[in-house]
């Protein structure tokens, strides 16, 4: 579903601030795979996600989504293939519109619009059922403006909106980093439930090692713009933070220095 071939990206080339963010990355995600991506600050994980989303074009290499070459496509043209949830809960929704209005927009994404009732009764029933899974009380607040919601409630709504149309690829950009631990755990659990139920191919960047180990069926670790670890199957099921740190040190020849990722 996702194929990345020898992708390279350098910021501020030829200057004192030159930074090689992606250094020949190769990656294949099969249909339905849920991959978590971990790495220290500056490892390249968010740069890779943004390259896939089309936030910026890569310097070299190719990116394919469902065998479609999207390497030269702009961010808005790639949006037809991608669902995305951002780190900032304020992004991805319209603050001045009701919950059900936001969901209706997402539900009709890519469809023809006409002169008809804004929201159908069957749509409203679907929205209520989806919101109820988060156990945040949103199913009874469909006419509440999104701008009045907490960060966790808004992120839950954004997740539903991003997956309503079953995108070919779901990108999760540290989507629980701004939430309190209890809410973050709840959002992650529902994330996994939605991904499994819909069979979505998912690329989740996280700063939290335990989350990367506990969720998904494959773990990728990046360092200095390269993928240095790719762990899946039984090996991932038996993985612990201590074992992951050992593998990182062996693969990179250095210690993992991001305390936030270790202690999160």
ABEGO torsion letter per residue (X at the ends): XBBBBGBBBBBGBGBAABBBABBGBBBBBBBGBBBBBBEBBGAGAAAAAAAAAGABBBABEBBBBGGBBAAABBAAAAAAABBBBBABAABGBBAABBAAAAAAAAAABGBBBBBBBABBAAAAAAAAAAAAAAGAGAAAAAABBAAABBAAAAAAAAAAAAAAAGBABBBBBGAAAABBAAAAAAAAAAAAAAAAAAGBBBBBBBABAAAAAABEABBBBBBGGBBABBBBEAAAAABBAAAAAAAAAAAAGBBBABAAAAAX
